[in-house]
Amino acid sequence: MLLEIICCKSSVAFALGEEEALIDWAYECYKDKKLDKLIEDDEEAKNDMKRLERFVIVAIWCIQEDPSLRPSMKKVTQMLEGVIEVSVPPSPSLFTSSPHSFKK
């Protein structure tokens, strides 16, 4: 769902290359608590912003530049299902990231 939502956002200006710009834009939306920008007119997502926030956080953990920061698929599944708590992810950019971890 999130990938589909983000990929449909056509008004983003890509200055650093499409992938990097999209990652930076999505992270800024998360950090600035403006997740509504990621979903535009998706009423289902608007009705469950807490779930959307969890999905975005998990996605950010999964795209970390440093592979050692990325969760295992088992942990991803548990985070998406709400079985384990998901902590605030670091910026996915190499230049601004700092080591954090997700809670077990």
All heavy atoms as an XYZ file, in Angstrom:
831
protein
N       0.821     -1.173      0.000
C       0.000      0.000      0.000
C       0.880      1.258      0.000
O       0.667      2.142     -0.793
C      -0.923     -0.007      1.214
C      -1.818      1.212      1.292
S      -3.001      1.083      2.612
C      -2.522      2.469      3.591
N       1.833      1.346      0.894
C       2.669      2.540      0.998
C       3.452      2.769     -0.284
O       3.502      3.892     -0.785
C       3.621      2.424      2.183
C       4.567      3.609      2.361
C       3.786      4.891      2.611
C       5.511      3.357      3.500
N       4.065      1.708     -0.820
C       4.831      1.862     -2.058
C       3.924      2.380     -3.161
O       4.287      3.281     -3.908
C       5.474      0.537     -2.452
C       6.309      0.544     -3.718
C       7.447      1.549     -3.587
C       6.857     -0.822     -3.998
N       2.716      1.834     -3.235
C       1.754      2.257     -4.230
C       1.407      3.737     -4.037
O       1.352      4.494     -4.991
C       0.499      1.400     -4.095
C      -0.617      1.730     -5.037
C      -1.793      0.826     -4.777
O      -1.635     -0.390     -4.881
O      -2.864      1.349     -4.431
N       1.219      4.150     -2.803
C       0.877      5.538     -2.500
C       2.026      6.451     -2.888
O       1.834      7.464     -3.549
C       0.547      5.702     -1.006
C      -0.736      4.958     -0.670
C       0.421      7.169     -0.619
C      -0.961      4.770      0.808
N       3.235      6.108     -2.451
C       4.387      6.963     -2.718
C       4.682      7.019     -4.217
O       4.977      8.080     -4.746
C       5.621      6.488     -1.925
C       5.393      6.730     -0.432
C       6.864      7.229     -2.370
C       6.493      6.174      0.452
N       4.587      5.892     -4.905
C       4.909      5.866     -6.332
C       3.925      6.686     -7.155
O       4.256      7.150     -8.229
C       4.942      4.427     -6.830
S       6.379      3.534     -6.241
N       2.724      6.884     -6.656
C       1.728      7.657     -7.381
C       1.918      9.159     -7.221
O       1.273      9.936     -7.900
C       0.329      7.274     -6.903
S      -0.110      5.592     -7.353
N       2.767      9.584     -6.344
C       2.995     11.012     -6.103
C       3.826     11.564     -7.253
O       5.035     11.421     -7.301
C       3.702     11.211     -4.761
C       3.863     12.648     -4.372
C       2.543     13.263     -4.018
C       2.751     14.692     -3.585
N       1.533     15.366     -3.311
N       3.166     12.215     -8.190
C       3.871     12.667     -9.393
C       4.365     14.105     -9.305
O       5.124     14.538    -10.167
C       2.967     12.503    -10.612
O       1.797     13.269    -10.427
N       3.955     14.858     -8.301
C       4.323     16.274     -8.259
C       5.630     16.543     -7.523
O       6.007     17.678     -7.316
C       3.196     17.074     -7.614
O       3.019     16.668     -6.283
N       6.348     15.497     -7.148
C       7.617     15.674     -6.442
C       8.703     16.066     -7.441
O       8.856     15.454     -8.492
C       8.021     14.364     -5.721
C       9.371     14.531     -5.043
C       6.969     13.982     -4.713
N       9.457     17.091     -7.124
C      10.578     17.495     -7.982
C      11.791     16.653     -7.620
O      12.204     16.613     -6.471
C      10.884     18.980     -7.772
N      12.362     15.972     -8.598
C      13.477     15.077     -8.344
C      14.795     15.762     -8.676
O      15.183     15.857     -9.830
C      13.336     13.796     -9.168
C      12.112     13.017     -8.812
C      11.066     12.900     -9.699
C      12.000     12.418     -7.572
C       9.934     12.184     -9.369
C      10.880     11.699     -7.233
C       9.839     11.586     -8.129
N      15.486     16.232     -7.630
C      16.738     16.946     -7.830
C      17.943     16.030     -7.704
O      18.928     16.199     -8.401
C      16.852     18.092     -6.833
N      17.896     15.065     -6.822
C      19.045     14.193     -6.569
C      18.949     12.862     -7.297
O      19.801     12.010     -7.140
C      19.141     13.907     -5.063
C      19.272     15.121     -4.154
C      19.175     14.697     -2.702
C      20.598     15.812     -4.413
N      17.941     12.678     -8.074
C      17.658     11.379     -8.662
C      16.342     10.931     -8.054
O      16.050     11.216     -6.896
N      15.550     10.255     -8.808
C      14.209      9.912     -8.369
C      14.162      9.163     -7.049
O      13.404      9.513     -6.156
C      13.497      9.122     -9.452
C      13.201      9.960    -10.665
C      12.463      9.205    -11.743
O      11.925      8.122    -11.453
O      12.429      9.713    -12.866
N      14.956      8.123     -6.898
C      14.896      7.299     -5.693
C      15.284      8.089     -4.444
O      14.577      8.065     -3.439
C      15.801      6.080     -5.840
C      15.674      5.095     -4.696
C      16.488      3.857     -4.946
O      16.327      3.234     -6.008
O      17.290      3.528     -4.062
N      16.392      8.796     -4.513
C      16.860      9.563     -3.365
C      15.875     10.655     -2.987
O      15.604     10.885     -1.819
C      18.248     10.164     -3.620
C      19.351      9.137     -3.718
C      19.499      8.538     -5.116
O      18.764      8.941     -6.048
O      20.338      7.653     -5.273
N      15.332     11.342     -3.982
C      14.377     12.416     -3.729
C      13.103     11.867     -3.090
O      12.559     12.467     -2.163
C      14.056     13.157     -5.011
N      12.634     10.747     -3.578
C      11.428     10.126     -3.031
C      11.648      9.702     -1.585
O      10.798      9.937     -0.721
C      11.018      8.932     -3.889
C       9.713      8.253     -3.521
C       8.556      9.235     -3.577
C       9.462      7.090     -4.477
N      12.789      9.108     -1.306
C      13.118      8.682      0.058
C      13.190      9.895      0.976
O      12.597      9.900      2.058
C      14.443      7.895      0.077
C      14.251      6.528     -0.591
C      14.969      7.732      1.504
C      15.543      5.792     -0.877
N      13.892     10.927      0.548
C      14.021     12.136      1.364
C      12.658     12.787      1.605
O      12.344     13.220      2.709
C      14.969     13.141      0.706
C      16.413     12.683      0.725
O      16.754     11.761      1.513
O      17.214     13.233     -0.052
N      11.845     12.868      0.552
C      10.519     13.479      0.660
C       9.643     12.696      1.634
O       9.000     13.287      2.516
C       9.879     13.553     -0.724
C       8.467     14.029     -0.688
C       8.042     15.301     -0.464
C       7.302     13.232     -0.865
N       6.671     15.338     -0.490
C       6.195     14.081     -0.735
C       7.089     11.868     -1.122
C       4.879     13.619     -0.861
C       5.791     11.420     -1.237
C       4.700     12.293     -1.109
N       9.618     11.376      1.510
C       8.793     10.552      2.399
C       9.273     10.670      3.843
O       8.457     10.766      4.768
C       8.824      9.095      1.940
N      10.591     10.687      4.056
C      11.122     10.825      5.410
C      10.754     12.191      5.994
O      10.373     12.288      7.162
C      12.637     10.630      5.427
C      13.202     10.709      6.827
C      13.038      9.644      7.715
C      13.853     11.848      7.274
C      13.521      9.712      9.017
C      14.349     11.927      8.568
C      14.179     10.856      9.434
O      14.650     10.934     10.726
N      10.842     13.242      5.195
C      10.472     14.585      5.669
C       8.986     14.638      6.034
O       8.616     15.258      7.035
C      10.809     15.651      4.629
C      12.285     15.896      4.476
C      12.950     16.388      5.756
O      12.392     17.266      6.437
O      14.044     15.880      6.080
N       8.137     14.023      5.232
C       6.705     13.968      5.551
C       6.493     13.283      6.896
O       5.697     13.735      7.724
C       5.931     13.223      4.469
S       5.780     14.121      2.920
N       7.210     12.191      7.131
C       7.114     11.475      8.401
C       7.619     12.355      9.543
O       6.927     12.548     10.548
C       7.901     10.161      8.354
C       8.221      9.619      9.717
C       7.217      9.077     10.504
C       9.502      9.696     10.230
C       7.499      8.612     11.782
C       9.791      9.239     11.501
C       8.780      8.692     12.274
O       9.060      8.250     13.534
N       8.803     12.905      9.393
C       9.445     13.689     10.442
C       8.616     14.921     10.794
O       8.498     15.278     11.967
C      10.848     14.101      9.999
C      11.698     14.724     11.093
C      13.095     15.033     10.591
C      12.995     16.266      9.734
N      14.232     16.854      9.320
N       8.025     15.547      9.793
C       7.233     16.760     10.008
C       5.782     16.456     10.375
O       4.965     17.384     10.447
C       7.271     17.632      8.752
C       8.665     18.164      8.454
O       9.524     18.169      9.358
O       8.897     18.561      7.290
N       5.473     15.171     10.567
C       4.113     14.729     10.914
C       3.083     15.193      9.879
O       2.003     15.662     10.209
C       3.736     15.192     12.316
C       4.663     14.639     13.387
C       4.153     14.937     14.763
C       5.077     14.463     15.848
N       5.473     13.108     15.835
N       3.455     15.041      8.620
C       2.575     15.409      7.514
C       2.342     14.205      6.603
O       2.513     14.282      5.383
C       3.165     16.577      6.734
C       3.253     17.846      7.578
C       3.818     19.002      6.796
C       3.868     20.229      7.684
N       4.419     21.387      7.013
N       1.964     13.083      7.219
C       1.760     11.850      6.456
C       0.612     11.976      5.461
O       0.566     11.225      4.492
C       1.513     10.674      7.402
C       2.682     10.295      8.297
C       2.291      9.156      9.219
C       3.898      9.921      7.478
N      -0.279     12.910      5.687
C      -1.383     13.107      4.761
C      -0.879     13.442      3.349
O      -1.541     13.143      2.364
C      -2.324     14.196      5.268
C      -1.621     15.511      5.552
O      -0.600     15.510      6.276
O      -2.100     16.547      5.048
N       0.318     14.019      3.257
C       0.897     14.314      1.943
C       1.220     13.035      1.171
O       1.269     13.051     -0.056
C       2.170     15.148      2.091
C       1.917     16.565      2.523
C       3.230     17.332      2.543
C       3.006     18.789      2.821
N       4.267     19.552      2.742
N       1.444     11.942      1.891
C       1.772     10.672      1.234
C       0.546      9.980      0.650
O       0.680      9.137     -0.223
C       2.442      9.717      2.231
C       3.786     10.137      2.811
C       4.218      9.137      3.867
C       4.831     10.243      1.723
N      -0.623     10.320      1.141
C      -1.813      9.556      0.765
C      -2.824     10.320     -0.069
O      -3.750      9.724     -0.611
C      -2.509      8.977      2.014
C      -2.849     10.070      3.016
C      -1.644      7.900      2.635
C      -3.666      9.610      4.187
N      -2.691     11.623     -0.163
C      -3.592     12.474     -0.944
C      -5.055     12.152     -0.648
O      -5.528     12.427      0.432
C      -3.267     12.398     -2.426
C      -1.956     13.074     -2.757
C      -1.716     13.185     -4.236
O      -2.415     12.539     -5.033
O      -0.800     13.943     -4.603
N      -5.776     11.542     -1.573
C      -7.216     11.330     -1.438
C      -7.604      9.906     -1.029
O      -8.714      9.469     -1.315
C      -7.911     11.692     -2.755
C      -7.722     13.150     -3.116
O      -7.709     13.987     -2.196
O      -7.573     13.456     -4.314
N      -6.726      9.195     -0.371
C      -7.009      7.818      0.050
C      -7.758      7.851      1.385
O      -7.164      7.961      2.455
C      -5.702      7.041      0.182
C      -5.914      5.567      0.459
O      -6.946      5.208      1.072
O      -5.047      4.763      0.078
N      -9.083      7.742      1.310
C      -9.914      7.839      2.519
C      -9.650      6.697      3.497
O      -9.684      6.889      4.708
C     -11.396      7.886      2.152
C     -11.799      9.178      1.470
C     -11.490     10.423      2.302
O     -11.739     10.410      3.525
O     -10.994     11.407      1.716
N      -9.389      5.500      2.983
C      -9.105      4.357      3.851
C      -7.865      4.630      4.702
O      -7.859      4.398      5.906
C      -8.907      3.083      3.035
C      -8.647      1.860      3.895
C      -8.399      0.607      3.071
O      -8.646      0.610      1.846
O      -7.955     -0.384      3.661
N      -6.827      5.145      4.082
C      -5.600      5.463      4.816
C      -5.835      6.614      5.787
O      -5.333      6.597      6.918
C      -4.477      5.798      3.847
N      -6.604      7.616      5.383
C      -6.893      8.753      6.263
C      -7.640      8.315      7.514
O      -7.518      8.937      8.562
C      -7.703      9.810      5.521
C      -6.890     10.630      4.563
C      -7.738     11.695      3.899
C      -6.899     12.475      2.909
N      -7.687     13.490      2.207
N      -8.430      7.265      7.394
C      -9.209      6.765      8.531
C      -8.375      5.971      9.522
O      -8.857      5.638     10.606
C     -10.387      5.913      8.044
C     -11.435      6.745      7.342
O     -11.605      7.920      7.635
N     -12.129      6.141      6.401
N      -7.155      5.633      9.160
C      -6.288      4.870     10.065
C      -4.862      5.414      9.985
O      -3.941      4.726      9.550
C      -6.331      3.386      9.712
C      -5.799      2.501     10.825
O      -5.249      3.031     11.823
O      -5.937      1.269     10.710
N      -4.691      6.646     10.415
C      -3.392      7.306     10.328
C      -2.344      6.639     11.217
O      -1.164      6.653     10.901
C      -3.516      8.794     10.679
C      -4.314      9.588      9.655
S      -3.598      9.568      7.998
C      -2.229     10.683      8.215
N      -2.769      6.045     12.323
C      -1.821      5.362     13.201
C      -1.196      4.174     12.459
O       0.009      3.937     12.541
C      -2.561      4.894     14.468
C      -1.679      4.695     15.637
C      -1.164      6.040     16.132
C      -0.412      5.817     17.414
N       0.624      6.801     17.618
N      -2.011      3.440     11.751
C      -1.522      2.300     10.963
C      -0.593      2.783      9.846
O       0.466      2.202      9.610
C      -2.705      1.542     10.379
C      -2.323      0.324      9.593
C      -3.567     -0.395      9.145
N      -3.229     -1.561      8.368
C      -3.978     -2.030      7.389
N      -5.124     -1.466      7.096
N      -3.593     -3.066      6.705
N      -1.002      3.855      9.158
C      -0.166      4.425      8.102
C       1.185      4.838      8.667
O       2.224      4.547      8.068
C      -0.853      5.631      7.459
C      -0.014      6.378      6.432
C       0.273      5.500      5.212
C      -0.699      7.673      6.019
N       1.185      5.476      9.834
C       2.440      5.891     10.446
C       3.337      4.682     10.732
O       4.529      4.703     10.459
C       2.190      6.663     11.740
C       3.480      7.120     12.397
C       3.246      7.898     13.681
O       2.223      7.672     14.347
O       4.109      8.729     14.010
N       2.746      3.605     11.242
C       3.531      2.389     11.507
C       4.123      1.843     10.214
O       5.294      1.481     10.153
C       2.671      1.337     12.209
C       3.473      0.104     12.615
C       2.697     -0.901     13.450
N       1.568     -1.449     12.738
C       0.298     -1.330     13.112
N      -0.013     -0.650     14.192
N      -0.667     -1.871     12.409
N       3.337      1.820      9.141
C       3.828      1.324      7.851
C       4.986      2.187      7.338
O       5.983      1.671      6.826
C       2.711      1.307      6.811
C       1.700      0.207      6.985
C       1.788     -0.717      8.017
C       0.639      0.095      6.118
C       0.861     -1.735      8.167
C      -0.297     -0.921      6.249
C      -0.187     -1.835      7.274
N       4.858      3.498      7.465
C       5.908      4.405      7.006
C       7.184      4.190      7.816
O       8.282      4.114      7.255
C       5.440      5.875      7.087
C       6.596      6.833      6.854
C       4.318      6.135      6.088
N       7.048      4.073      9.132
C       8.217      3.852      9.991
C       8.924      2.551      9.619
O      10.147      2.513      9.491
C       7.811      3.854     11.482
C       7.366      5.253     11.902
C       8.958      3.379     12.362
C       6.717      5.310     13.278
N       8.156      1.493      9.427
C       8.747      0.204      9.043
C       9.449      0.336      7.693
O      10.573     -0.153      7.519
C       7.682     -0.913      9.015
C       8.258     -2.197      8.430
C       7.140     -1.167     10.426
N       8.820      1.018      6.761
C       9.442      1.212      5.439
C      10.763      1.954      5.566
O      11.755      1.586      4.923
C       8.487      1.978      4.522
N      10.799      2.969      6.416
C      12.041      3.722      6.609
C      13.124      2.835      7.210
O      14.281      2.904      6.804
C      11.790      4.986      7.464
C      10.899      5.973      6.694
C      13.114      5.646      7.850
C      10.366      7.117      7.530
N      12.764      1.977      8.168
C      13.758      1.035      8.713
C      14.294      0.118      7.612
O      15.489     -0.187      7.565
C      13.164      0.187      9.831
C      13.215      0.829     11.175
C      12.163      1.253     11.926
C      14.385      1.136     11.941
N      12.615      1.818     13.099
C      13.976      1.750     13.135
C      15.751      0.969     11.716
C      14.867      2.185     14.113
C      16.653      1.400     12.684
C      16.212      1.993     13.862
N      13.425     -0.302      6.704
C      13.816     -1.264      5.668
C      14.707     -0.679      4.579
O      15.356     -1.439      3.857
C      12.569     -1.873      5.030
S      11.649     -2.951      6.138
N      14.759      0.630      4.453
C      15.570      1.245      3.392
C      16.814      1.937      3.930
O      17.437      2.735      3.222
C      14.736      2.230      2.548
C      14.191      3.368      3.408
C      13.641      1.502      1.794
C      13.580      4.503      2.608
N      17.208      1.612      5.129
C      18.413      2.207      5.697
C      19.623      1.889      4.824
O      19.766      0.768      4.342
C      18.654      1.701      7.119
C      17.628      2.191      8.120
C      17.656      3.692      8.274
O      18.700      4.287      8.502
N      16.493      4.313      8.135
N      20.488      2.870      4.619
C      21.700      2.675      3.825
C      22.601      1.605      4.442
O      23.191      0.799      3.741
C      22.479      3.986      3.713
C      21.839      5.013      2.823
C      21.990      4.705      1.338
O      22.909      3.954      0.964
O      21.182      5.224      0.574
N      22.702      1.612      5.756
C      23.531      0.645      6.474
C      22.719     -0.635      6.677
O      21.771     -0.655      7.456
C      23.956      1.223      7.820
C      24.828      0.281      8.633
O      25.007     -0.894      8.241
O      25.324      0.724      9.687
N      23.069     -1.713      5.985
C      22.305     -2.958      6.096
C      22.188     -3.489      7.524
O      21.201     -4.157      7.857
C      23.086     -3.946      5.215
C      23.870     -3.091      4.285
C      24.191     -1.836      5.046
N      23.140     -3.178      8.374
C      23.072     -3.682      9.754
C      21.937     -3.023     10.541
O      21.529     -3.539     11.581
C      24.406     -3.459     10.475
O      24.629     -2.082     10.708
N      21.416     -1.908     10.048
C      20.297     -1.239     10.717
C      18.942     -1.776     10.260
O      17.934     -1.543     10.914
C      20.341      0.264     10.455
C      21.509      1.031     11.060
C      21.449      2.499     10.649
C      21.523      0.904     12.565
N      18.925     -2.490      9.147
C      17.660     -3.004      8.612
C      17.180     -4.201      9.427
O      17.961     -5.083      9.777
C      17.838     -3.428      7.162
C      18.220     -2.297      6.257
C      18.415     -2.788      4.842
N      19.230     -1.839      4.099
C      20.017     -2.164      3.098
N      20.100     -3.417      2.695
N      20.720     -1.236      2.494
N      15.876     -4.261      9.699
C      15.330     -5.400     10.447
C      15.224     -6.647      9.571
O      15.156     -6.553      8.342
C      13.948     -4.913     10.865
C      13.571     -3.917      9.809
C      14.865     -3.253      9.393
N      15.196     -7.799     10.221
C      14.973     -9.057      9.500
C      13.525     -9.080      9.014
O      12.675     -8.317      9.500
C      15.215    -10.245     10.433
O      14.209    -10.265     11.443
N      13.225     -9.947      8.073
C      11.860    -10.056      7.566
C      10.900    -10.484      8.673
O       9.754    -10.040      8.715
C      11.788    -11.025      6.379
C      12.374    -10.454      5.105
S      11.792     -8.783      4.669
C      10.049     -9.069      4.426
N      11.365    -11.310      9.580
C      10.523    -11.722     10.712
C      10.143    -10.500     11.545
O       8.983    -10.319     11.913
C      11.259    -12.751     11.576
C      10.447    -13.213     12.765
C      11.187    -14.250     13.573
C      10.331    -14.675     14.757
N      10.966    -15.707     15.543
N      11.132     -9.639     11.832
C      10.860     -8.429     12.611
C       9.964     -7.463     11.833
O       9.103     -6.802     12.418
C      12.163     -7.756     13.027
C      12.827     -8.471     14.182
C      13.800     -7.545     14.882
C      14.261     -8.126     16.183
N      15.205     -9.183     16.143
N      10.169     -7.376     10.522
C       9.316     -6.519      9.693
C       7.864     -6.969      9.838
O       6.966     -6.154     10.066
C       9.758     -6.537      8.214
C       8.714     -5.894      7.317
C      11.100     -5.841      8.049
N       7.635     -8.260      9.699
C       6.283     -8.800      9.824
C       5.704     -8.492     11.202
O       4.557     -8.054     11.317
C       6.297    -10.327      9.581
O       6.843    -10.571      8.285
C       4.907    -10.907      9.658
N       6.497     -8.700     12.242
C       6.038     -8.421     13.598
C       5.739     -6.939     13.797
O       4.759     -6.578     14.459
C       7.073     -8.897     14.620
C       7.202    -10.404     14.680
C       8.354    -10.861     15.560
O       9.377    -10.178     15.667
N       8.181    -12.015     16.177
N       6.566     -6.080     13.236
C       6.328     -4.636     13.354
C       5.053     -4.236     12.615
O       4.250     -3.459     13.128
C       7.531     -3.845     12.829
C       8.746     -3.929     13.722
S      10.088     -2.814     13.244
C      10.703     -3.556     11.749
N       4.862     -4.759     11.414
C       3.672     -4.424     10.639
C       2.399     -4.908     11.327
O       1.368     -4.236     11.265
C       3.762     -5.022      9.230
C       4.795     -4.393      8.308
C       4.898     -5.193      7.020
C       4.476     -2.935      8.032
N       2.477     -6.054     11.976
C       1.314     -6.612     12.677
C       1.093     -5.974     14.044
O       0.078     -6.212     14.682
C       1.468     -8.121     12.823
C       1.412     -8.859     11.500
C       1.739    -10.336     11.628
O       2.232    -10.769     12.684
O       1.483    -11.059     10.646
N       2.060     -5.173     14.510
C       1.929     -4.547     15.819
C       2.324     -5.441     16.971
O       2.048     -5.134     18.132
N       2.988     -6.560     16.678
C       3.414     -7.512     17.701
C       4.567     -6.935     18.525
O       4.632     -7.132     19.729
C       3.817     -8.866     17.071
C       4.404     -9.812     18.098
C       2.616     -9.492     16.372
N       5.467     -6.215     17.848
C       6.566     -5.558     18.558
C       6.488     -4.063     18.301
O       5.999     -3.612     17.261
C       7.962     -6.110     18.159
C       8.241     -5.939     16.672
C       8.114     -7.563     18.564
C       9.649     -6.351     16.257
N       6.971     -3.298     19.257
C       6.964     -1.847     19.151
C       7.991     -1.400     18.117
O       9.062     -1.982     17.995
C       7.302     -1.245     20.513
C       7.171      0.249     20.574
C       7.473      0.800     21.947
O       7.341      0.063     22.942
O       7.862      1.971     22.022
N       7.646     -0.358     17.395
C       8.531      0.178     16.376
C       9.037      1.529     16.862
O       8.261      2.429     17.146
C       7.789      0.359     15.032
C       8.748      0.820     13.965
C       7.107     -0.923     14.622
N      10.352      1.651     16.966
C      10.922      2.915     17.428
C      11.159      3.859     16.253
O      11.096      3.470     15.088
C      12.222      2.673     18.190
O      13.181      2.086     17.353
N      11.452      5.084     16.576
C      11.704      6.114     15.566
C      12.946      5.741     14.761
O      14.003      5.493     15.335
C      11.904      7.489     16.246
C      12.262      8.553     15.228
C      10.665      7.869     17.033
N      12.824      5.698     13.448
C      13.983      5.342     12.614
C      14.895      6.542     12.380
O      14.447      7.688     12.414
C      13.336      4.904     11.303
C      12.094      5.722     11.221
C      11.622      5.880     12.648
N      16.160      6.272     12.123
C      17.050      7.361     11.728
C      16.752      7.754     10.284
O      16.073      7.030      9.559
C      18.442      6.739     11.849
C      18.212      5.278     11.649
C      16.846      4.994     12.202
N      17.284      8.880      9.882
C      17.150      9.285      8.492
C      17.777      8.210      7.609
O      18.848      7.694      7.939
C      17.874     10.614      8.272
O      17.961     10.890      6.900
N      17.134      7.866      6.502
C      17.716      6.846      5.621
C      18.936      7.332      4.852
O      19.628      6.545      4.230
C      16.571      6.501      4.673
C      15.635      7.643      4.749
C      15.821      8.295      6.080
N      19.247      8.604      4.919
C      20.396      9.162      4.214
C      21.693      8.825      4.940
O      21.766      8.883      6.158
C      20.258     10.681      4.108
O      21.453     11.252      3.639
N      22.720      8.507      4.190
C      24.033      8.215      4.775
C      24.608      9.412      5.530
O      25.293      9.272      6.518
C      25.019      7.844      3.669
C      25.166      6.381      3.333
C      26.151      6.203      2.184
C      25.593      5.557      4.505
N      24.311     10.603      5.053
C      24.925     11.797      5.619
C      24.305     12.248      6.924
O      24.941     12.923      7.703
C      24.869     12.943      4.596
C      25.541     12.575      3.312
C      24.799     12.310      2.182
C      26.925     12.453      3.252
C      25.420     11.948      0.995
C      27.558     12.089      2.067
C      26.801     11.834      0.942
N      23.048     11.876      7.170
C      22.382     12.359      8.380
C      21.983     11.251      9.321
O      21.400     11.496     10.349
C      21.122     13.167      8.016
O      20.240     12.334      7.275
C      21.474     14.412      7.242
N      22.286     10.006      8.981
C      21.833      8.912      9.842
C      22.704      8.745     11.054
O      23.895      9.028     11.055
C      21.768      7.593      9.051
O      23.041      7.218      8.648
N      22.067      8.309     12.122
C      22.768      7.986     13.349
C      22.234      6.649     13.830
O      21.073      6.333     13.594
C      22.567      9.058     14.407
O      21.199      9.194     14.693
N      23.038      5.849     14.493
C      22.585      4.511     14.865
C      21.460      4.559     15.894
O      21.559      5.200     16.919
C      23.826      3.839     15.429
C      24.819      4.916     15.684
C      24.416      6.106     14.872
N      20.363      3.922     15.561
C      19.232      3.697     16.440
C      18.890      2.232     16.322
O      19.437      1.527     15.493
C      18.006      4.527     15.989
C      18.193      5.991     16.141
N      17.932      6.646     17.305
C      18.602      6.933     15.266
C      18.153      7.942     17.145
N      18.561      8.135     15.902
N      17.960      1.788     17.096
C      17.505      0.408     16.930
C      16.012      0.357     17.153
O      15.429      1.264     17.710
C      18.214     -0.512     17.925
O      17.869     -0.161     19.236
N      15.409     -0.702     16.677
C      13.994     -0.896     16.915
C      13.869     -1.786     18.143
O      14.730     -2.606     18.429
C      13.277     -1.506     15.704
C      14.066     -2.558     14.999
C      13.992     -3.867     15.393
C      14.901     -2.222     13.951
C      14.728     -4.827     14.749
C      15.655     -3.184     13.311
C      15.561     -4.491     13.717
N      12.768     -1.605     18.889
C      12.587     -2.348     20.134
C      12.071     -3.730     19.850
O      11.267     -3.937     18.965
C      11.619     -1.580     21.049
C      12.197     -0.248     21.454
C      11.215      0.509     22.310
C      11.795      1.867     22.652
N      10.855      2.687     23.387
N      12.559     -4.683     20.622
C      12.112     -6.072     20.455
C      10.853     -6.304     21.250
O      10.532     -5.656     22.172
C      13.199     -7.034     20.913
C      14.421     -6.944     20.045
C      15.473     -7.901     20.486
C      16.700     -7.745     19.594
N      17.759     -8.595     19.912
